[in-house]
Amino acid sequence: MSDSSNRRFGVLALMLAALASLGPFSIDTFLPAMHEMGASLGASPIEMQQTLSIYLFCYAVMMLWHGAISDSVGRRAVIMASTLVFAVASVGCALAPNLGILLLFRGLQGLCGGAGLVVGRAIIRDTFHGHDAQRMMSQVTMLFSLSPAIAPLIGGMLFGALGWRAIFVFLALLGVVIFALCWRALPETHPVAARTPFAWRQLLANYLEVGRKREFQLLALAVSCNFAGFFVYIPSAPVFVMQHLGLGHNDFLWMFGPIVSGIMFGAFLSGKLAGRRDTRTIVNIGYVLMFTATAANLLQAFLMTPSVPWAVLPLALYTTGMSMSAPSMTLTLMDQFPHLRGTVSSVQGFVQTMFSTLLAGVISPLVWGSVQSLALTMLGFLVAGFVLRSAYRRRILRPV
């Protein structure tokens, strides 16, 4: 690439990473303040957990529409509208007088928060091909993966200095800044001639075309299970950090720092190996790392007293493997339907986020009571992901 091409590549990667970061920031910034938020609003810990569940549920449902709408009206319009509404919803959360109003605006945040991730994937596939697409996907992953580490740190500082409502004011300002940047610099990558009609029957036909394909089902579920093995620790973070590790509300970086370092390093490796190793080899290396991490996590959980760094280092290795394999698997999913990339990104995002919703609202509260149950849950999801991916491989290699 020329210097100007490299600059455009870097600017687009930074912008797409910023868009994708709205989701992690919406989840992670208020984790350090959840207990005090509940006390302020008269809500129990289980009721406060629903502020995460309702966000993820609405995030997942709307993911089915972000990509499909962008296939019809263009990528830029969806991005602009979603970031602006996200900012308004964040103001509503900051002003919420009770749990019911907070849940309402958290749901509105969820309806907008996933647009950057879903449409961003489609923008990458619109603009790049082959190894360049994998490199861009890896670059975006590296950049936006900083947000889960930064978000709880910012949330803890804002909560300590100004109270929990300041966290949502910050999210509103973040939405406004990203809106302004996209207004100025985000290109439209889906030309009018390539757009599909926005019609209910056509949308339903597109969803059915994608969802019915067995190869898509297997690989999308595999990606979701791999992610779930790590994500079970995210809604469990207040318990894991403050109870099991005995740390304070400003110490979430001890958990999120290694996790994010792993995501960034895995994305870096994926980008470096693009064009040098085939996608199957890259994904296989990722699974080796994830299984090694899971074994180490089980050993420390059952044989050691929970403490840093030993309780968090396996999480860093797991996210390295997950982040290394995810770009290749995601691009393989989208390449199954070149004419419906936005829809494919939506459906895959929906499947993965529904997994996360189930984890946040049901599974995590059941297993966060001990480090042993958390480690076993990670193992269960990883094994499921590996089995699903193996079934996908057998299916595509089967003689026609």
N, C-alpha and C positions, 0 to 999 in steps of 0.2 A: 504494500500500500504506500502511496505518496504521503507526505506530511499532512496535506490538507485532508486526505481521506482518513488518516489516523485520527486527526482532530475531530472530524465529523463522527467517526466511530465512537470515540471517547465521549463526546457530548451526548450522543444518543443513548449510550450505555448508562451514563449518569442520570439522564432524564427518566429513562425507563426504570432504573433502580429506585429513584425517588418516588415514582408513581407506585411501584410495588411495595414500598416501605409503609404506606398508609395502613395496610393490614397489620403488620407486626406492631407498629406504634399503637394502634387502637387496642391491641391485646395486652401489650407488655408494659405500657407506661403506668397504668393504674394498679398493677399487681401489688406494689409495695404499700398501697393505700387502701386495699380492699377491706381490711378489718375496721379501720377507722371510718371508711365510707359507710359500712353497715351500721356502725354505732350512730353516726350522724343521721342516717335515714331511718333508723329503727328496724333494720333488716338483719336476719340471721345469716351466718356464714353460708348456709345452703342457698338462701334466697339471693345473696350477693353473687354466688357462683352463676346464677342465671343471667347476670349482666354479661357474662362471657358466652354463655350458651345461646342467648337470643341474638347476640351479635353474630356468632358463627352460623346460626341457622339462616338468618337473613342474608348473610354473606354468601352462603352456599346456594340458596334459592335464586338470588339475583345473578349468580355466576352463569346460570343457564341462559340469561338474557344478554349480558354484556357482549359476549362474542357474537351472538346471533344478530343483535342490533347493529354492531359494528360492521358485520358483513353486508348489511342493508344500507346504512346511512354513512358509513365511513368511520375510521378509527378515531379521528380527532374530535368529532362531535361528542362521542360517548365519553371520552376522557375529560373534556371541558365541563360537561354537565355534571359528571359524577364527583369531580373534585370540588366544585362549587357547593353542591348539596352536602357533601361531607363536612365542609366547613360550617355550614348552617346547623347541621345536626350536632356538631361538637359544641356549638354555643348552647343549644338546647340542653345537652348533658350538663354543662357547667352551671346552668340556671335551675336544674331540676330540684323541686321542693320535696319530692318523695320518690320511693323506689319505682312506682308505676310510671311516672313521667321519665325517669332515668331509663327504664327498660324501653319505653317508646322511642326515645331518641337514640339509644344504643342500637335498636333495630334499624333505624334510618341510617345510622353510620354503617351498619353491616350491608345494607342494600347498595351502598356506594363504594365501600372500601376495597372491593375486589376488582373493580374495573381496570385499574392500572396493571395488575398482574395478568389478567386474562387478555386484555386488548394488547398489552405489551408483548406477549408471546406471539400474537398474530402479526404485530408490526415487525418483529424480528424475522418471522418466516416470509412476510411480504418483501422484505428488503434484502435478506441474505439467503444464501444457499450453501449446502454442503458443509465444509469445515468452517467457513466463515460464520454460518448460523450457530454452530456449536460454540465457537469462540465467543460470539456475542452473548449467547445464553449464559455461558460460564462467567463472562465479565459482569453481566447484570447481577447474577447470583452473588458474586464476590462483593459487589458494592452494596446491594440491598441487605445482605446478611449482616452488615454492621448494625442495622436497626434493632434487632433483638437484644444486642448488648448495650446499645446506647439508650434504648427506650426505658428500661427499668431504672437506669442510673438517673436519667433526666426526671423520671416520675418521682423517684425518691427524693431528689433535691427540691423539686417544686413542692412536693407534699410537706417536706420538713420546713420549708421557708414560708409557703403561702397557703397551704391547705390543699385538699384533694380537688377542689373546683378549678384550681390553677392548671391542673393537668389537662383538663378538657379545653381550657382557653388556649393552651399551647397547641393542642391538636387542631383547633380552629385556625390558628395562625399558620400552622404547617400546611393545611389545606389551601389557604389563600395564596401562600408563597408558591406552592406547586402549580396552582391554577395559573398564576401570572407567568411562570416560566414556560408552561406549555402553550399559553396564548402567544407567547413571543417566538418560541423556537421549535415546537413539535410539528413535524411535517405530516401531511396526509399521505399514507402509503397504500391506500386501497382506492384506486380510481373508480370513477362512476361506472365505467364500462364493465368493471369486474364485479359490481355489486349485485346481490341477489334480492329479489322482491321481498318487502316486508309484509308477508301475508301469513295468517295463522296456519293455513294448511301447509304452506311451504316450510314454515318453521317446524311444524310437527313432523313433516316428512324428513327434514334434515336431522332432527333429534333421533328419529327412529332409525334412519340410515346409519348414524354413528353408533347409537346405543345397542343395536341388534348385532353388530359385528363381534363375533366371539373373540377375535384377536384383540380388539379394542378393550373389551370387558376385562380380559385377563391381565393385560399390561397396565391398564388404568388402576385396577385393584392392587396390582403389585406395587406400583408407585405409592399408592395411598397407604398400604400396609408398612412399607419401608419408612415413610414419613411418620406414621402413627407410633412406631417403635421409639422414636425420639420425642414426639409431641406429647406423649403421656406425661412427660416431666414439666411441660409448660403450665397447664392449669394447676399442677401440683406444686408449682414453685414456692408459693408462700409457706406451705407445710414443709417441703423439702429443705428450703433454705433456713427458715427460722426455727423449726422444731427439730428436724433430724440433724442438721448441721450446726444448730445453735447460734446462728448469725442474726444480724439486725436488718431493719428495713432498707438500710443504705448499702447492704452487702450482697445484693443480687448479682453484681458483676462476677462474684466468685463462681456462680453457676453459668450465667449467660456468656461470660467472657470465653471460657473454653469451648462452649457450644458454637459460638459464632466463629471462633478461630478455626474450628474444624470445618464449618460450612465454607468459609473463605478458602481454606487450603484445598479442600476437595474440589471446589469450583476452579481454582487455579490449576490443579492437576488435570482436570477434565479439559480445560482450554489448551494446556500444553500438549496433551496427548492427541488432541484432535488432528487428524491427518497423519499421525504417526502410528496409531493403533486403531484397529477397527472398533466399532461401537460395542460389539459383543465382548471383546477383551476388556475394554474400559469398565463396562458394567460388572463383569466377573471380578475384576480387582476390587471394585466397590463393595461387592458382597463379601469378599474375603475380609476386608477391613471391618465391615459391620458385624460379622460373626465373631471376629477376634475381640472386638469391643464388647460385645454381649457376654462372651465368656469371662472377660476381665471384670465386667460389671457384676456378674453373678458371684464371682470369687470374693470381691471386696464386700459385697452386700452381706454374704453369709459368714465370712470369716473375719471381718474387721469392723471396728466401731466407725460409724459414719463420720467423716472428717474431710476437710480440704487438704491436699488436692486429690486424694485417692478416690473420693466419691464422685468427682466430676471429670477426671481424666478419661474414663471410658466413654462418657458422653461426647467428648471432643473427637475421639477416634471414630465413634459411630457416625457422627455428622459429617466427618471427612468422607467416609465411604458412601453415605447417602447422597451428599452433594456431588460426589464424583460421578455417580451413576445416573442421577436424576436428569441432567441435560440430554444425554443420549436417549434415555427412555422416553422423555417428553417429546423430543423431535421425531422419534420413531412413531409415536402416537399420531402426531400431526401429519406426518407423511402418508398415513393411511388414507387421508381425505384431503388432497391438495386444494380442492375447490371449496372446502368448508373449514378452513383453519380456525377461524374465530369460533365456530360452533364446537369444534373438537376441543379447543382450549376451554370453552365454557363447561362442556360436559365433564372433562377431566377435573377441572377445578371444583365442580359441584360434587363429584364423587369424593374427592380428597377432603373437602371441607365438611361434608356430612360425616365423614369418619371423625374429623376433629371435633365436630359438635357432639357426637356420641361420646367421645373421650372426655370432653370438658364437663358435660352435664351428668354423665352416668358412670363411666368407667373410672376416671381419675379419682372421684370421691370414694370409690370402693377400694382402691388400691394404694392411695397415698398415705395410708396409716403406717406403712413400714417400707424401708428401702428394699427389703426382700421381695415384696409383692410388686413393687415398681420394676425391679430388674426382671422378674419372671414375665411381667406383661410385655416388656421390651422384647424378650426372647420370643414370646408367642406371636407377636406381630411380624417380627423379622422372618420367622419360619414360614408364616403364611405368605408373606411377600415373595420369598424364594420359591415356594411351591407354585405360586401363580405364575411367576416369570418362567419357571421351568416348563409349565404347561403351555405357555405361549410359545416358547422355543420349539417344543415338540410339534405344536400345531402348524407353525409356518414351515417346518422342515418335512412335514408329512407329504408324501407323494400325492399329487392331484389326480 
